[in-house]
Amino acid sequence: MCQEPSQSINQFLSQMYGVWDQLSLSEPAWNDATDAQKFTTYRDQQRLILLLMALTTDFEHVRVLVT
């Protein structure tokens, strides 16, 4: 999934949230709060990376700042 040139960042992010919500249904249930927190941190970092990689080149300066 990539941001279309005419698509706003808000529209694209909304689209990504829809996919992430679907994927979250298959995530494991964590009994240990520490494990749950570690997984949530990892998942959020991965989502940020995927989002940044999928943005148009107009946002290259943002990718550089984050990495």
C-alpha positions in Angstrom: 0.0 0.0 0.0 1.4 3.4 -1.0 0.1 6.9 -0.8 -1.3 8.1 -4.1 0.1 11.4 -5.4 -3.3 13.1 -5.2 -4.1 11.6 -1.8 -3.8 13.7 1.4 -1.8 12.4 4.3 -5.0 12.3 6.4 -6.8 10.2 3.8 -3.8 7.8 3.5 -3.4 7.5 7.3 -7.1 6.7 7.6 -6.7 4.0 5.1 -3.7 2.6 7.0 -5.7 2.6 10.2 -8.3 0.5 8.6 -5.7 -2.1 7.6 -4.0 -2.0 11.0 -7.4 -2.5 12.7 -8.0 -5.6 10.6 -4.5 -6.9 11.4 -4.9 -6.3 15.1 -7.7 -8.9 15.2 -5.0 -11.6 14.7 -2.7 -10.3 17.4 -2.1 -12.6 20.4 -3.7 -11.9 23.8 -1.1 -11.1 26.3 -1.5 -12.2 29.9 1.6 -10.5 31.2 1.4 -6.7 31.2 5.1 -6.3 30.5 4.9 -8.5 27.5 1.9 -6.6 26.2 3.7 -3.3 26.6 6.8 -4.5 24.8 4.6 -5.9 22.0 2.7 -2.6 21.7 5.9 -0.6 21.6 7.3 -2.9 18.9 4.1 -2.8 16.9 3.8 1.0 17.0 7.4 1.3 15.8 6.8 -1.0 12.9 3.7 0.8 11.9 5.5 4.1 11.9 8.2 2.7 9.7 5.7 1.2 7.3 3.8 4.5 7.1 6.9 6.5 6.4 8.0 4.1 3.7 4.6 4.3 2.0 4.5 8.1 1.8 5.1 10.0 -1.4 8.5 11.6 -2.0 7.0 14.9 -0.8 7.6 13.6 2.7 11.3 12.6 2.2 12.4 15.3 4.6 10.2 13.7 7.3 11.7 10.2 6.7 15.2 11.6 7.0 14.3 13.3 10.4 12.8 10.1 11.9 15.6 7.8 10.9 
